[in-house]
Structure formats: structure tokens, C-alpha cells
């Protein structure tokens, strides 16, 4: 187990480039299974979860060649279906959440898909019902082996159908979408997720020959085609990392420019951090954050306390609630953080309280943060990263704190943030991997 030793209290300065989008990568990489032709993908983040998924695809029989530090060529012309029965596949599938994304394309192209219960962050219940109910609507037969926690779906031929999703699940929408593109007839998905990740997948599939309309809305119509071809695709910058850097700049009083942000794809992320008091300027496609000694949380028009909560797109992504919470700890003012989707994601606040933050955990979904207005710095402690997003929030807290902090289990941070210690050290941080 690796740890970070962090010496806090340093102001950072300089330019930082966000990595490719992790959540987009997990969908886009699995889409290569839909064709036997080569698919080139650029801006692939070098992070643990993505690398494990690429390894799984390779072991499944997909040809993988790395042509540049962030560019791969995939060709799924010799997929080995027998690999789905092996212990190695089960072990790989259980290691990462993204393994669930192979189900739609495998079922669509080969008529069969199997997978163990996927791994990932322990942030509460993360059900897969939406995925498999949607695939059943397309004509698949579903089986769940309860003792082994093993899912399987089969179909001789998928047929288009109308469906109203019970939740606007990003991964559920993507899985159903990838199954529907090769189904016979027309599929209509209502209450579809419309995050930029899903939009990117739709555009990629259309370049491969799919016929998807309604891209960017919550009503997708897919006219099935017989086969798909190869394509080239460049992934968006990671919006979660961009939001994390906004919070980092405010907490450490740093002057930072976040480069090449694809600002139109960020939704409410900039506005949310602006309401937390973070000043920023849009300079072309860059976001400049000046050095701030103090920042103040906004209130509603009637003066009532600001409520920051997650919503389906274009609302704030739940992946940034942890960073928003830690950013509020040194603001002037009070804010209610409401994490609606996951009931275990706020449990990391006990570590922030140990550091001196003023937080009341109201229940598993809500926390009230009373900002310290940078008058009392957080203090360094030893703590453990429970998941990707809480891990980077704790890293931000440690960088702002007085003294030394130790963050254990940083493999969790490595799952979602590429060389985060090296990139932040280049701006003046003091982070040592031990």
C-alpha cells in the first residue's frame, strides 16, 4: 500500500493540463468491441482503472497497440469468447467498475456477455438493474447467479424497443445504447443520461456507422445497422479533474491556469465553484484562477444558506461533491452539501473534522459546512483515502493544512488521477510518495 507524505501550506503557481476523461474512457474503450476494424483513441488517461480495462480487453483477444503516450489503436477482430469462462477474467472483472461496460457491446455483436459483480468505490449501493432491464427489453435473456455474484445475458438477435429508464444512469444508458446500435429495428430510450460522456459515445458510434439521433437530450432514437466500422476518437478533458483544480486553487490561495478545458462541456461546474467564492476568468479555452487570500460563499436572494447538491446532467456531477465540500471548509460563510446519489460518500468528513474543519454531518446524505474564512488553517494528520473522489478531496485539504499529513491507500487516488503528485509538485506542492 502506497502513501502520500504532504507538507501543506505552500502556494502553488503555474499551468496545469487536465487528463483525458476517466468516465468517458470506460465507455469509449469498450465500444471498440462493436467492430472488427481498427479504432484509434487519443487523450487516454494513464490511470489505474483505465489501464486495467485495457488489460482486460487485451486478454479478451483485442489487439492493442500504443502509438503515442496517450494514443492507442484497438482491433477486436479475434475476440476469444472462451475467456469469459476463466478465473482470470472473473478476477479482472471484479477489480474495476468499468468492466460492466463490456456487456452491451459483447451482447450486441456476439450474442453473449458474462461478468462478475464489478468492483469500484465503496460509496453506497450501485445497482445494475437499469442496465439489464434495458437489455431484456431488447430481447436478451438475463441470469444472475446469486452465490457467485455472476451476471450473464444471451440473445440470438436483439430487436429495437421503446423503453423508459427508471433512472438516468450514465453507464446504463451507454450499455443499452451500445447494444441497440446493432439491434434490428428502432430503439427509443427515454430518460436517457445526456452527460458529455454519453454524447461523446454517440458521436463516436455515429462515425462508425451507427444511426443515433437526439444526441445531447434525454430522448435517444437508435436505428439499428448491420455492422460498424473503425474510426478515430479524441476524449474530452476530465471535468472532475478540472473542478478539483478549481477547489485546490482556492484552498491553497494559489494562482493556477487550467489549460484546454473545453469550457462549453463543463455544465454547472464553473458556476458552482464561483458560488463557493472561487474567482475565475475564462481565457479562450483556459480557466485562470487568481491568488485569493479569502473567498466567500454566496447565499440565495433571500439570504438563506446555499445548498450545493448533485443532479442529473446538466446539473452538478456527484463526483465533485467531495471537492466542493472541502473547498467550503476555508470559505467565509455556511453551505449545505447534499449528496443525493450515494449514501456513503460523505463519511470521509470525520477526517476533515479531525483536521479542524467545522462540519456537521446531518445524515448519510447531508453535511453542513461552516467555513473558517482562512483564519484557522487545517492541521496535518494521518488519514486513509476511502475512494477516488474523497481521496483527492483529502489531498486538497492536506495541501492547504499546516504541517505534515500522511494519506494512506493512495492507490484509490491513482485510479482516477494521472501522476497527480508529479503534476502538483511541478506547481510547487510538496508531495512525496512513500
C-alpha positions in Angstrom: 0.0 0.0 0.0 1.4 3.4 -1.0 1.0 6.6 0.9 1.5 10.4 0.3 3.5 12.5 2.7 2.2 16.0 2.2 3.8 19.2 3.6 0.9 21.7 3.5 0.8 25.5 3.4 2.5 26.1 0.1 1.0 28.4 -2.5 1.1 26.8 -6.0 1.6 28.6 -9.3 1.6 27.7 -12.9 -0.3 26.0 -15.7 -1.8 22.5 -15.4 -3.3 20.3 -18.1 -6.3 18.1 -17.3 -6.0 14.4 -18.2 -8.5 12.7 -20.5 -11.9 12.0 -19.0 -11.9 8.8 -16.9 -15.6 8.3 -17.1 -15.7 8.7 -20.8 -12.7 6.3 -21.3 -14.5 3.4 -19.6 -17.3 3.6 -22.2 -15.3 4.5 -25.3 -12.8 1.7 -24.7 -15.5 -0.9 -24.5 -17.1 0.4 -27.7 -14.1 -1.0 -29.7 -15.7 -4.4 -29.2 -18.5 -3.4 -31.6 -16.4 -3.7 -34.8 -13.6 -5.9 -36.2 -12.0 -2.8 -37.8 -9.2 -0.7 -36.1 -10.3 2.1 -33.7 -7.8 4.8 -32.7 -8.4 6.6 -29.4 -6.5 9.6 -28.2 -6.2 11.5 -24.9 -6.5 8.3 -23.0 -5.6 8.9 -19.3 -2.8 6.9 -17.8 -4.7 5.9 -14.6 -5.2 2.6 -12.8 -8.8 1.9 -13.7 -8.3 2.6 -17.4 -5.1 0.6 -17.6 -6.8 -2.4 -16.0 -9.7 -2.1 -18.5 -7.2 -2.0 -21.4 -5.5 -5.1 -20.0 -8.9 -6.9 -19.8 -9.7 -6.1 -23.4 -6.2 -7.3 -24.5 -6.7 -10.6 -22.6 -10.1 -10.9 -24.2 -8.4 -11.0 -27.6 -8.5 -7.4 -28.6 -5.3 -6.3 -30.4 -3.8 -3.3 -28.5 -1.0 -1.1 -29.7 0.2 2.1 -28.1 1.2 4.6 -30.8 1.8 7.7 -28.5 1.8 8.3 -24.7 -1.9 8.9 -24.8 -3.0 7.2 -28.0 -3.9 3.5 -28.7 -5.1 1.5 -31.6 -7.6 -1.3 -30.8 -8.8 -4.0 -33.2 -11.4 -6.6 -31.9 -11.2 -9.0 -34.8 -10.1 -12.0 -32.8 -12.2 -11.9 -29.6 -12.0 -15.1 -27.5 -15.4 -15.8 -26.0 -14.0 -18.7 -24.1 -12.0 -16.2 -22.0 -15.3 -15.2 -20.3 -15.3 -18.6 -18.5 -11.8 -18.2 -17.0 -10.9 -17.4 -13.4 -8.5 -14.6 -14.6 -11.5 -12.9 -16.3 -13.5 -13.1 -13.2 -10.7 -11.6 -11.2 -10.2 -8.8 -13.6 -13.9 -8.0 -13.8 -14.2 -7.8 -10.1 -11.3 -5.4 -9.8 -12.9 -2.4 -11.6 -16.3 -0.8 -12.0 -15.7 -0.2 -15.7 -15.8 -3.9 -16.6 -19.7 -3.7 -16.7 -19.3 -1.6 -19.9 -18.3 -4.7 -22.0 -21.8 -6.2 -21.6 -23.7 -4.1 -24.1 -21.2 -4.4 -27.0 -20.4 -8.1 -26.4 -24.2 -8.9 -26.4 -24.8 -6.8 -29.4 -22.0 -8.3 -31.6 -21.6 -11.8 -30.2 -25.0 -12.6 -28.7 -23.5 -13.3 -25.2 -21.9 -11.5 -22.3 -20.8 -12.6 -18.9 -19.3 -10.7 -16.0 -18.8 -10.9 -12.2 -20.2 -8.3 -9.9 -17.9 -5.3 -10.7 -15.7 -3.6 -8.2 -15.1 0.1 -7.7 -15.5 2.7 -4.9 -17.4 1.7 -1.7 -19.6 4.7 -1.7 -23.0 3.0 -1.3 -25.3 0.9 -3.4 -24.6 1.0 -7.1 -27.3 -1.2 -8.6 -27.1 -2.5 -12.2 -30.9 -3.1 -12.7 -31.2 -0.3 -15.3 -28.5 -2.0 -17.5 -30.1 -5.5 -17.5 -33.7 -4.4 -17.7 -32.9 -2.3 -20.7 -31.1 -5.3 -22.4 -34.0 -7.5 -21.6 -36.3 -5.0 -23.4 -34.1 -5.5 -26.4 -34.8 -9.3 -26.3 -31.9 -10.6 -24.2 -32.3 -13.4 -21.6 -30.8 -12.5 -18.2 -29.5 -14.7 -15.5 -27.9 -13.8 -12.1 -26.0 -16.5 -10.2 -26.5 -15.3 -6.6 -24.0 -17.5 -4.8 -21.2 -16.4 -7.3 -22.5 -12.9 -7.9 -22.2 -13.6 -11.7 -24.3 -12.0 -14.4 -24.9 -13.4 -17.9 -27.0 -12.2 -20.8 -27.7 -14.0 -24.1 -29.6 -13.3 -27.3 -30.0 -14.9 -30.7 -31.0 -11.5 -32.1 -31.7 -8.2 -30.5 -34.7 -6.2 -31.5 -35.4 -2.5 -31.1 -37.8 -1.4 -28.4 -39.2 1.6 -26.6 -38.0 2.0 -23.0 -38.4 4.5 -20.2 -35.3 4.1 -17.9 -36.1 4.0 -14.2 -33.0 6.3 -13.6 -30.9 8.4 -15.9 -27.9 6.1 -15.4 -24.8 7.2 -17.4 -23.3 3.7 -17.6 -26.8 2.1 -18.0 -27.6 4.4 -21.0 -24.2 3.7 -22.6 -24.6 -0.1 -22.2 -28.1 -0.1 -23.7 -27.0 2.3 -26.4 -24.1 0.0 -27.5 -26.4 -3.0 -27.6 -29.1 -1.2 -29.6 -26.8 0.1 -32.4 -26.6 -3.4 -34.0 -30.2 -4.5 -33.0 -32.9 -5.0 -35.6 -35.3 -2.1 -35.9 -35.6 1.2 -33.9 -34.9 1.6 -30.2 -36.1 4.6 -28.3 -34.5 5.4 -24.9 -36.4 7.9 -22.8 -34.9 9.4 -19.6 -31.5 8.7 -21.1 -28.5 10.2 -19.4 -27.2 13.1 -21.5 -23.8 13.8 -19.9 -20.9 14.8 -22.3 -19.6 11.3 -21.8 -22.7 9.8 -23.4 -22.7 12.5 -26.1 -19.1 11.6 -27.0 -20.0 7.9 -27.2 -22.9 8.7 -29.5 -20.8 10.8 -31.8 -18.1 8.1 -31.9 -20.7 5.4 -32.8 -22.2 7.6 -35.5 -18.8 8.0 -37.1 -18.6 4.2 -37.0 -21.8 4.0 -39.0 -24.5 3.9 -36.3 -27.7 5.9 -36.7 -28.3 7.7 -33.4 -30.4 10.9 -33.1 -31.3 13.1 -30.1 -27.7 13.3 -29.0 -27.4 15.7 -26.1 -31.0 15.2 -25.0 -32.7 12.6 -22.7 -34.6 11.1 -25.6 -32.3 8.9 -27.9 -33.5 7.2 -31.0 -31.3 4.4 -32.5 -31.9 2.9 -35.8 -30.1 -0.5 -35.9 -27.5 -1.2 -38.5 -25.9 -4.5 -39.6 -22.3 -3.6 -38.9 -20.0 -0.8 -37.7 -16.6 0.2 -39.0 -13.5 1.8 -37.5 -12.9 5.4 -36.5 -10.7 7.8 -34.7 -11.8 9.5 -31.4 -10.3 12.0 -29.0 -11.6 12.1 -25.5 -12.6 15.2 -23.6 -10.5 16.6 -20.7 -11.7 15.3 -17.4 -14.3 17.7 -15.9 -13.9 16.1 -12.5 -10.2 16.9 -12.5 -10.9 20.5 -13.7 -13.3 21.0 -10.8 -10.8 19.5 -8.4 -8.1 22.0 -9.6 -10.6 24.9 -9.0 -11.1 23.8 -5.4 -7.3 23.2 -5.0 -6.5 26.7 -6.1 -9.0 28.3 -3.7 -7.9 26.2 -0.7 -4.2 26.9 -1.2 -4.6 30.5 -2.2 -2.8 29.7 -5.5 -2.6 31.3 -8.9 -3.3 28.5 -11.4 -4.3 28.3 -15.0 -6.2 25.2 -16.1 -5.4 24.6 -19.7 -7.6 23.3 -22.6 -10.7 22.8 -20.5 -13.4 22.5 -23.3 -15.4 25.0 -21.2 -18.8 24.5 -23.0 -18.7 20.9 -21.9 -18.4 21.7 -18.2 -22.0 22.4 -17.4 -22.6 24.0 -14.0 -19.1 23.1 -12.6 -17.6 26.6 -13.0 -20.8 28.3 -11.7 -20.9 26.0 -8.6 -17.3 26.9 -7.6 -18.0 30.6 -8.3 -20.9 30.4 -5.9 -18.5 28.9 -3.3 -16.4 32.1 -3.8 -13.8 30.9 -6.3 -12.9 33.7 -8.7 -12.0 32.7 -12.2 -11.6 34.1 -15.7 -12.2 32.3 -19.0 -9.3 33.0 -21.3 -10.2 31.3 -24.5 -10.4 27.6 -23.5 -8.3 28.1 -20.4 -9.6 28.9 -16.9 -7.4 31.3 -14.9 -7.8 31.3 -11.1 -6.1 34.2 -9.3 -4.4 34.0 -5.9 -7.1 34.6 -3.2 -6.5 35.1 0.5 -10.2 34.9 1.2 -13.3 33.8 -0.6 -16.9 34.0 0.4 -19.8 31.6 -0.1 -22.8 33.0 -1.9 -26.3 33.0 -0.5 -29.7 32.8 -2.1 -31.6 36.0 -2.9 -33.5 35.9 0.4 -30.2 35.5 2.3 -30.8 31.8 3.1 -27.9 29.3 3.2 -26.6 28.0 -0.1 -27.3 24.4 -0.9 -24.9 22.5 -3.2 -26.3 19.2 -4.4 -25.8 16.7 -7.3 -28.3 16.4 -10.1 -28.6 14.6 -13.4 -26.9 16.4 -16.2 -26.7 19.3 -16.8 -26.8 19.6 -13.0 -23.6 19.2 -11.0 -22.0 15.8 -11.2 -22.0 13.8 -7.9 -18.3 13.2 -8.4 -17.5 16.8 -7.4 -19.5 17.0 -4.2 -16.4 15.8 -2.1 -14.3 18.6 -3.6 -17.0 21.2 -3.2 -17.3 20.2 0.5 -13.6 20.5 1.3 -13.4 23.8 -0.6 -16.2 25.2 1.6 -14.2 24.5 4.8 -12.0 27.6 4.3 -14.6 29.9 2.7 -16.4 32.6 4.6 -20.0 31.5 5.2 -22.0 28.4 5.5 -23.2 25.9 2.9 -25.2 22.7 3.0 -23.7 19.9 0.9 -26.4 17.4 -0.2 -25.1 14.2 -1.8 -28.3 12.6 -3.2 -27.0 9.6 -5.1 -24.6 7.7 -2.8 -25.3 7.2 0.9 -21.7 6.5 2.0 -19.8 9.2 0.1 -19.8 11.8 2.9 -18.4 9.5 5.6 -14.9 10.9 4.9 -15.8 14.2 6.7 -14.6 12.7 10.0 -11.1 13.1 8.8 -11.7 16.8 7.9 -13.2 17.3 11.3 -10.0 15.8 12.8 -8.1 18.4 10.8 -10.1 21.2 12.4 -12.9 21.7 9.9 -16.3 22.8 11.2 -18.7 20.3 9.7 -21.9 18.8 11.0 -22.8 15.5 9.3 -26.6 15.7 9.4 -27.2 12.3 7.9 -25.5 10.0 5.3 -26.5 12.4 2.5 -26.1 15.9 4.0 -23.4 17.9 5.7 -23.4 21.5 6.9 -20.0 23.2 6.5 -19.2 26.4 8.5 -16.3 28.0 6.7 -13.2 29.1 8.6 -12.5 32.0 6.3 -8.8 31.0 6.2 -8.4 32.4 9.7 -7.7 29.0 11.2 -5.7 26.6 8.9 -6.4 23.0 8.9 -3.8 20.8 10.7 -2.0 17.9 9.2 -3.0 14.4 10.3 -2.7 10.8 9.2 -5.7 9.5 7.2 -6.8 6.9 4.7 -8.3 7.6 1.2 -11.6 5.7 1.1 -12.4 6.3 -2.6 -11.2 8.2 -5.6 -13.1 11.5 -5.1 -12.8 11.6 -1.3 -9.1 10.8 -1.7 -8.4 13.8 -3.9 -10.5 16.0 -1.5 -8.3 14.9 1.4 -5.2 15.6 -0.7 -6.5 19.2 -1.3 -7.1 19.5 2.4 -3.6 18.3 3.2 -2.0 20.7 0.7 -3.8 23.6 2.5 -3.1 22.4 6.0 -0.4 23.5 8.4 2.3 20.8 8.9 2.6 17.3 7.6 -0.1 14.9 6.6 0.1 11.3 5.6 -2.6 9.9 3.3 -2.7 6.1 3.1 -4.2 3.9 0.4 -3.4 6.4 -2.4 -4.0 3.6 -4.9 -7.5 4.9 -4.7 -6.4 8.3 -5.9 -4.3 6.7 -8.6 -7.4 5.0 -10.0 -8.7 8.4 -11.2 -5.9 10.9 -11.3 -2.9 10.6 -13.5 0.5 11.3 -11.9 -1.2 13.7 -9.5 1.7 14.1 -7.2 4.2 14.8 -10.0 1.9 17.3 -11.7 1.2 19.2 -8.5 4.8 19.1 -7.4 5.7 20.9 -10.6 3.5 23.8 -9.4 5.2 24.0 -6.1 3.5 21.4 -3.9 5.4 19.1 -1.5 4.1 15.6 -2.0 6.3 12.5 -1.5 5.1 9.0 -2.4 6.2 6.5 0.3 
